[in-house]
Amino acid sequence: QLVVFHGLEQRAQETHKRRKPCMQLMDFVKFVVTTAHEHLLTDVAKAAEPAERLTLQHLGISVQHFAQSWTRPIQYVSVVESETLSCGVFLMRKGSVLPLHDHPGMTVLTKVLHGELCVRSYDWVDAGDARRADQPLRRAQQKEDVRLNAGSPVRAVLPFACNLHEIVALTDCAFFDLMMPPYDELHGRPCTYYEVVQSEKEEDSSDSSESSEGDAGRPGRLLGQGLGNARSAAAAAAPAAAA
């Protein structure tokens, strides 16, 4: 069962004059989240369809307000939190970066609401090795390097497709992120941050005589764990109260 839509009820009831339109906006946000909750694990396209029309206005967020009050490069406005689903809005200053991180066993929908960002996505070359504690370096292959803006379609991260990504703000930007199920270390879904420690070009230029026959010709880049397991992308961002 979904829990409180943080701040939306209160904002909808601030004044009698604004109540009706705000309640209508809140109903649409509920529709977006409920549709995703019902279909995300079985039909991603159907789950994402309502989110294509989502705007900052629906969420009661003013870009102008945050432009004046941002105190950190990245802030996060929570919308819904439950055991089965988590969603909210990331606000990123131009040049800020959400480091390369994974989404173990999770499906994620991302919709840019303002500005422009770049998403670099990776997949594990051997998914079976993705979380072996005795394997500090893991081979991944870059799948996407795309620019997204408010006119771009909803992007999907699937358990075995584009599951690792890095997000770079090309301008001040905001994007809606819906994760199902959410990060949960107790249920085997921690968020792990990575860094590229060897690119394909570096690998090609290394001494081939030092490579084992089993590794020769394997595609991808070597990734090493970066910032640890205990932090999620949302927790790494400073929480913010919507206005």
Residue pairs with C-beta under 8 A, 6 or more apart in sequence:
1 82
2 33
2 34
2 37
2 80
2 82
2 84
2 85
3 80
3 81
3 82
4 80
4 81
5 26
5 29
5 30
5 33
5 79
5 80
6 77
6 78
6 79
6 80
6 81
7 60
7 77
7 241
7 242
8 26
8 29
8 59
8 60
8 79
9 26
11 22
11 26
11 60
11 242
12 18
12 19
12 22
12 23
12 25
12 26
12 60
13 19
13 22
14 22
22 60
25 57
25 58
25 59
25 60
26 58
26 60
28 50
28 53
28 54
28 58
29 54
29 58
29 59
29 79
31 50
32 50
32 51
32 54
32 58
33 79
33 80
33 85
33 87
33 178
35 46
35 47
35 49
35 50
36 47
36 48
36 50
36 51
36 85
36 87
36 109
36 178
36 180
37 84
37 85
37 180
38 47
39 46
39 47
40 47
40 107
40 109
40 178
40 180
41 107
41 180
44 107
44 109
44 156
44 158
47 109
48 109
48 153
48 154
48 156
51 109
51 111
51 154
51 176
51 178
52 111
52 153
52 154
54 111
54 113
54 176
55 113
56 62
56 63
56 89
56 113
56 114
56 174
59 77
59 79
59 89
59 113
59 176
59 242
60 242
60 243
61 77
61 89
61 174
61 242
61 243
62 243
63 114
63 172
63 174
65 243
66 75
66 91
66 174
66 240
66 243
67 172
69 243
70 91
70 93
70 240
71 238
72 237
72 238
73 92
73 93
73 95
73 96
74 90
74 91
74 92
74 93
74 96
74 98
74 236
74 237
74 238
75 90
75 91
75 237
75 238
75 239
75 240
76 88
76 89
76 90
76 91
76 234
76 237
76 238
76 239
76 240
77 88
77 89
77 91
77 239
77 240
77 241
77 242
78 86
78 88
78 234
78 239
79 87
79 88
79 89
79 176
80 86
80 87
80 88
81 182
82 182
83 181
83 182
83 184
84 180
84 181
84 182
85 178
85 179
85 180
85 181
85 182
86 178
86 179
86 180
86 182
86 183
86 234
87 176
87 177
87 178
87 179
88 176
88 177
88 234
89 113
89 174
89 175
89 176
89 177
89 242
90 98
90 167
90 174
90 175
90 177
90 234
90 237
91 172
91 173
91 174
91 240
92 98
92 115
92 117
92 167
92 169
92 172
92 173
92 174
92 175
93 169
93 172
94 115
94 169
94 170
94 171
94 172
94 173
95 168
95 169
96 168
96 169
97 166
97 167
97 168
97 169
98 166
98 167
98 168
98 233
98 236
98 237
99 166
99 193
99 194
99 195
99 226
99 227
99 236
100 120
100 122
100 164
100 165
100 166
100 193
100 194
100 195
100 196
100 223
100 226
101 164
101 165
101 166
101 191
101 192
101 193
101 194
101 233
102 130
102 163
102 164
102 191
102 192
102 194
103 157
103 159
103 163
103 164
103 179
103 191
104 130
104 131
104 159
104 163
104 188
104 189
104 190
104 192
105 159
105 181
105 188
105 189
106 157
106 159
106 163
106 179
106 180
106 181
106 182
106 183
106 189
107 156
107 157
107 158
107 159
107 179
107 180
108 156
108 157
108 177
108 178
108 179
108 180
109 154
109 155
109 156
109 157
109 176
109 177
109 178
110 119
110 148
110 154
110 155
110 156
110 157
110 175
110 176
110 177
110 178
111 154
111 155
111 175
111 176
112 148
112 149
112 150
112 152
112 173
112 174
112 175
113 150
113 174
113 175
113 176
114 150
114 172
114 173
114 174
115 149
115 150
115 169
115 170
115 171
115 172
115 173
115 174
116 147
116 148
116 149
116 170
116 171
116 173
117 147
117 148
117 149
117 167
117 168
117 169
117 170
117 171
117 173
117 175
118 145
118 146
118 147
118 148
118 167
118 168
118 170
119 144
119 145
119 146
119 148
119 155
119 165
119 166
119 167
119 168
120 142
120 144
120 145
120 165
120 166
120 168
121 142
121 143
121 144
121 145
121 157
121 162
121 163
121 164
121 165
122 140
122 141
122 142
122 143
122 162
122 163
122 164
122 165
122 221
122 223
123 140
123 141
123 143
123 160
123 161
123 162
123 163
123 164
124 130
124 138
124 139
124 140
124 163
124 164
125 139
125 140
125 141
125 218
125 219
125 220
126 139
127 160
129 135
129 138
129 139
130 138
132 138
136 224
136 225
137 197
137 198
137 222
137 223
137 224
138 222
138 223
138 224
139 218
139 219
139 220
139 221
139 222
139 223
140 164
140 194
140 220
140 221
140 222
140 223
141 219
141 220
141 221
142 220
142 221
143 161
143 162
144 162
144 165
146 155
147 170
148 155
148 175
156 162
157 163
157 165
164 194
164 223
167 175
177 234
181 187
181 189
182 189
183 189
183 190
183 191
183 232
183 234
185 229
185 230
190 229
190 230
190 232
191 229
191 231
191 232
191 233
191 235
192 225
192 228
192 229
193 225
193 226
193 227
193 228
193 231
194 223
194 224
194 225
194 226
195 223
195 224
195 226
196 221
196 222
196 223
197 222
197 223
197 224
198 221
198 222
199 221
200 219
200 220
200 221
203 221
203 222
208 216
227 236
